[in-house]
Amino acid sequence: MTLAQIGEDELLARIFPLLPVPAATSLGPGDDAAVIASGIGETGIVLTTDTMVRGKDWLDEWSSAADVGAKCVAQNLADVAAMGARPAGLLVTLIADAATPLQWAVELSRGIGQAAAAADTGVLGGDLSSAGAGVLSVSITAVGRLDGPPVTRSGARPGDVVAVAGTLGRAAAGLELFLAGDWQDARADAVELLSAQRCPSPPLAAGPRAAQAGARAMIDLSDGLVRDAGRVAAASGVRIELLAEALAQDIAALAPFVGGEAARACVLAGGEEHSLLACFPAEQELPQGLPQGFRPIGRVLAAGPEGPGVTVDGVAPQVSGWDHFGG
Amino acid sequence: MTLAQIGEDELLARIFPLLPVPAATSLGPGDDAAVIASGIGETGIVLTTDTMVRGKDWLDEWSSAADVGAKCVAQNLADVAAMGARPAGLLVTLIADAATPLQWAVELSRGIGQAAAAADTGVLGGDLSSAGAGVLSVSITAVGRLDGPPVTRSGARPGDVVAVAGTLGRAAAGLELFLAGDWQDARADAVELLSAQRCPSPPLAAGPRAAQAGARAMIDLSDGLVRDAGRVAAASGVRIELLAEALAQDIAALAPFVGGEAARACVLAGGEEHSLLACFPAEQELPQGLPQGFRPIGRVLAAGPEGPGVTVDGVAPQVSGWDHFGG
């Protein structure tokens, strides 16, 4: 049996029992990032890692080396932000065919450096490895600091307001445009969607703000709104009800570029957006309303007899997922 | 120009200026591991990352998946130990052709889990990515905790005693036996050398012990005794004088397997041993002598007119190095 045949979720289910969790771990695998205690009160250090592989996570025809570097930083820092943490540094691993142009590695580093600097962080270290013909991958481990307890996926409670910081569906709409093939002559507003696919701009500062404001659960939208909201629902044992009305403008903004049907799919299921989804105590409990950058898009309800899940105006949406090995 | 043409050192020299170092970093890139302040006194968190690629860092004919997992853990934890830190957790990234057998991934995880448990640590998280046909790589980021200031490469002072914890040259001698080709019928004592190549056993506990005992500089022997001692010499601005007499037994132990000339090369230049080289204040300054597990193999001298470097009985040894891209 191969990895493709078993798929990512079942593979993880097979290997997790073989991997001990370190003793002083506050939070092990399974959330956006792990947490180890810093030793000071309830604060901690968060750790996460995310990899990009040429041909799977990017195509050289669409993305520059600087795009790849900046995107890999963004993906990792979004996971840090989703715990409510601030970035403390990155470790970068480049696995490259020795025939890779020097200029590509230099531009990758420039993209990483600029994205890190924009997030007020930088590079702590890394590793270089050579690999076979055509192989090129970038792995980043991001480290963050918490000022208080981490915001996990499991704290949502019925009555909470569901809110999002950042855009929805734009990276996926950009991918649609790339796949449609006529992107090289794109209009200026379409180029913004292509850019969102090449390199997302997660609302990193909104993560610690949400934690400060009392967010009870949070996740980075890497695999699509419904799928990632479903992870919060499952971890918290609740139903997350999204309001179609609250998403209508996101869909309408994308429809002229990809059509109405695809626009809805992008908003509900589009991956790689790296916006933040958070659940807050119902608004009346927050004297100052939602923290800056967040807008309400739904409610947390008690899980019904069908168990935890996600609904849009009461109906479970049909969206497809993504499996690294199964495709 | 390609990565192969420019080589690893020059590539690093080109990209380091593009990578900002995070603000609260106690120690950035360039040592065995980076250090960020934990916020408590002089203690800190150390971070390091190391990758293994099939066909470059291992061959399936020689190494089981469990060997690869355990070796990748050992390499990373040796870097943690070389700072004087204790392991606090690992993040593991597997980049694999989707046609990789499930059993390989399961055995890899078993090897990682066992090596982590033996070092009293475990796995905090990780990432899975698919890649093209035949690609298989394992990257680990290791996190450690310091009980005091880190032991860097730059603190050696003339008069210090140079000591090593762990074996010398055994992994390289094992590689010689593999390359010689008749390893499948190896005698029991030769099998131990093959095992040292498949998976080293770094003296991890000796690292924090050395820090506790006042080690002024330390490094993990990943690229060979002379090359790694040279890094300490360069960072500290000193000459490291190794005593041939202190290495004679290490060489004699390997000579029956690989011949006297190769045995000397293995001890002086053999990589992947992951023993610890440390410099301590001259023995009279240490009431209890060297910490458990360390044996003296040389002295730190002032750098002469020829600058920092390494000598054996006063002579600069001729040893070859290793470049990931240049070969």
Contacts between the chains, C-beta under 8 A, distances in Angstrom:
chain1	res1	chain2	res2	distance
A	1	B	101	7.0
A	1	B	102	4.6
A	1	B	103	7.6
A	2	B	98	6.5
A	2	B	99	5.0
A	2	B	100	6.3
A	2	B	101	6.0
A	2	B	102	6.4
A	3	B	96	5.9
A	3	B	97	7.9
A	3	B	98	5.2
A	3	B	99	7.4
A	3	B	100	5.1
A	3	B	101	7.9
A	3	B	102	6.2
A	3	B	105	6.3
A	3	B	130	7.4
A	4	B	98	3.8
A	4	B	99	6.3
A	4	B	130	8.0
A	5	B	102	7.4
A	6	B	102	5.1
A	8	B	128	5.9
A	11	B	102	6.9
A	11	B	105	6.3
A	11	B	128	7.0
A	12	B	128	7.5
A	14	B	102	7.2
A	14	B	105	7.8
A	14	B	106	5.8
A	14	B	109	7.9
A	15	B	105	6.5
A	15	B	106	6.3
A	15	B	109	3.9
A	18	B	106	7.1
A	18	B	109	4.3
A	18	B	110	5.0
A	18	B	112	7.7
A	18	B	113	4.4
A	19	B	92	7.8
A	19	B	109	6.0
A	19	B	112	6.6
A	19	B	113	4.7
A	19	B	116	7.3
A	19	B	122	6.4
A	19	B	123	4.1
A	20	B	113	5.8
A	20	B	116	6.0
A	20	B	117	4.9
A	20	B	121	7.8
A	20	B	122	3.6
A	20	B	123	7.0
A	21	B	122	4.7
A	21	B	123	6.8
A	21	B	124	7.4
A	22	B	87	7.4
A	22	B	88	6.0
A	22	B	89	4.1
A	22	B	90	7.9
A	22	B	116	7.8
A	22	B	121	4.8
A	22	B	122	4.2
A	22	B	123	7.6
A	22	B	124	6.5
A	23	B	120	7.3
A	23	B	121	7.8
A	23	B	122	7.8
A	24	B	88	6.7
A	25	B	89	6.4
A	25	B	122	7.5
A	25	B	124	6.3
A	28	B	123	7.9
A	28	B	124	6.3
A	28	B	125	7.4
A	29	B	123	6.8
A	29	B	124	6.7
A	29	B	125	4.5
A	29	B	126	7.1
A	33	B	125	7.0
A	34	B	89	7.0
A	34	B	91	7.4
A	34	B	124	3.7
A	34	B	125	4.4
A	36	B	45	8.0
A	36	B	88	5.7
A	36	B	89	6.1
A	36	B	124	7.0
A	36	B	143	6.8
A	38	B	38	5.4
A	38	B	39	6.0
A	38	B	40	7.6
A	38	B	45	7.8
A	39	B	38	6.0
A	39	B	39	7.7
A	39	B	40	5.3
A	39	B	43	7.6
A	40	B	38	7.6
A	40	B	39	5.3
A	40	B	40	6.1
A	43	B	39	7.6
A	45	B	36	8.0
A	45	B	38	7.8
A	45	B	45	5.9
A	45	B	143	7.8
A	47	B	89	7.3
A	47	B	91	6.0
A	47	B	124	5.7
A	47	B	125	6.6
A	47	B	141	7.5
A	47	B	143	6.4
A	48	B	91	7.6
A	48	B	125	6.4
A	49	B	91	4.6
A	49	B	93	5.7
A	49	B	125	6.6
A	49	B	126	6.2
A	49	B	127	5.1
A	49	B	139	8.0
A	49	B	141	6.2
A	50	B	127	5.5
A	51	B	93	5.3
A	51	B	95	6.2
A	51	B	127	5.1
A	51	B	129	4.5
A	51	B	139	7.7
A	52	B	129	7.7
A	53	B	95	6.1
A	53	B	129	5.1
A	53	B	130	7.1
A	53	B	131	4.8
A	55	B	131	7.6
A	55	B	132	6.0
A	56	B	129	6.7
A	56	B	130	5.7
A	56	B	131	6.5
A	57	B	129	7.3
A	87	B	22	7.4
A	88	B	22	6.0
A	88	B	24	6.7
A	88	B	36	5.7
A	89	B	22	4.1
A	89	B	25	6.4
A	89	B	34	7.1
A	89	B	36	6.1
A	89	B	47	7.3
A	90	B	22	7.9
A	91	B	34	7.4
A	91	B	47	6.0
A	91	B	48	7.5
A	91	B	49	4.6
A	91	B	141	5.6
A	92	B	19	7.8
A	93	B	49	5.7
A	93	B	51	5.4
A	93	B	93	7.8
A	93	B	139	5.2
A	95	B	51	6.2
A	95	B	53	6.1
A	95	B	95	7.2
A	95	B	137	5.7
A	95	B	139	7.7
A	96	B	3	5.9
A	96	B	325	7.8
A	97	B	3	7.9
A	98	B	2	6.5
A	98	B	3	5.2
A	98	B	4	3.7
A	98	B	325	4.6
A	98	B	326	7.9
A	98	B	327	7.7
A	99	B	2	5.0
A	99	B	3	7.5
A	99	B	4	6.4
A	100	B	2	6.3
A	100	B	3	5.1
A	101	B	1	7.0
A	101	B	2	6.0
A	101	B	3	7.9
A	102	B	1	4.6
A	102	B	2	6.4
A	102	B	3	6.2
A	102	B	5	7.4
A	102	B	6	5.2
A	102	B	11	6.9
A	102	B	14	7.2
A	103	B	1	7.7
A	105	B	3	6.3
A	105	B	11	6.3
A	105	B	14	7.8
A	105	B	15	6.5
A	106	B	14	5.8
A	106	B	15	6.3
A	106	B	18	7.1
A	109	B	14	7.9
A	109	B	15	3.9
A	109	B	18	4.3
A	109	B	19	6.0
A	110	B	18	5.0
A	112	B	18	7.7
A	112	B	19	6.6
A	113	B	18	4.4
A	113	B	19	4.7
A	113	B	20	5.9
A	116	B	19	7.3
A	116	B	20	6.0
A	116	B	22	7.8
A	117	B	20	4.9
A	120	B	23	7.3
A	121	B	20	7.8
A	121	B	22	4.7
A	121	B	23	7.7
A	122	B	19	6.4
A	122	B	20	3.7
A	122	B	21	4.8
A	122	B	22	4.1
A	122	B	23	7.8
A	122	B	25	7.5
A	123	B	19	4.1
A	123	B	20	7.0
A	123	B	21	6.9
A	123	B	22	7.6
A	123	B	28	7.9
A	123	B	29	6.8
A	124	B	21	7.4
A	124	B	22	6.5
A	124	B	25	6.3
A	124	B	28	6.3
A	124	B	29	6.7
A	124	B	34	3.7
A	124	B	36	7.0
A	124	B	47	5.7
A	125	B	28	7.4
A	125	B	29	4.6
A	125	B	33	6.9
A	125	B	34	4.4
A	125	B	47	6.6
A	125	B	48	6.3
A	125	B	49	6.6
A	126	B	29	7.1
A	126	B	49	6.2
A	127	B	49	5.0
A	127	B	50	5.5
A	127	B	51	5.1
A	127	B	139	7.3
A	128	B	8	5.9
A	128	B	11	7.0
A	128	B	12	7.5
A	128	B	324	5.4
A	128	B	325	7.3
A	129	B	51	4.5
A	129	B	52	7.7
A	129	B	53	5.1
A	129	B	56	6.7
A	129	B	57	7.3
A	129	B	137	7.2
A	129	B	324	6.0
A	130	B	3	7.4
A	130	B	4	7.9
A	130	B	53	7.1
A	130	B	56	5.7
A	130	B	324	5.1
A	130	B	325	5.3
A	131	B	53	4.8
A	131	B	55	7.6
A	131	B	56	6.5
A	131	B	135	7.0
A	131	B	137	6.8
A	132	B	55	6.0
A	132	B	134	6.7
A	132	B	135	6.9
A	134	B	132	6.7
A	135	B	131	7.0
A	135	B	132	6.9
A	135	B	135	5.6
A	137	B	95	5.7
A	137	B	129	7.2
A	137	B	131	6.8
A	137	B	137	7.5
A	139	B	51	7.7
A	139	B	93	5.2
A	139	B	95	7.7
A	139	B	127	7.3
A	139	B	139	5.2
A	141	B	47	7.5
A	141	B	49	6.2
A	141	B	91	5.6
A	141	B	141	4.1
A	143	B	36	6.8
A	143	B	45	7.8
A	143	B	47	6.4
A	324	B	128	5.4
A	324	B	129	6.0
A	324	B	130	5.0
A	325	B	96	7.8
A	325	B	98	4.6
A	325	B	128	7.3
A	325	B	130	5.3
A	326	B	98	7.9
A	327	B	98	7.7
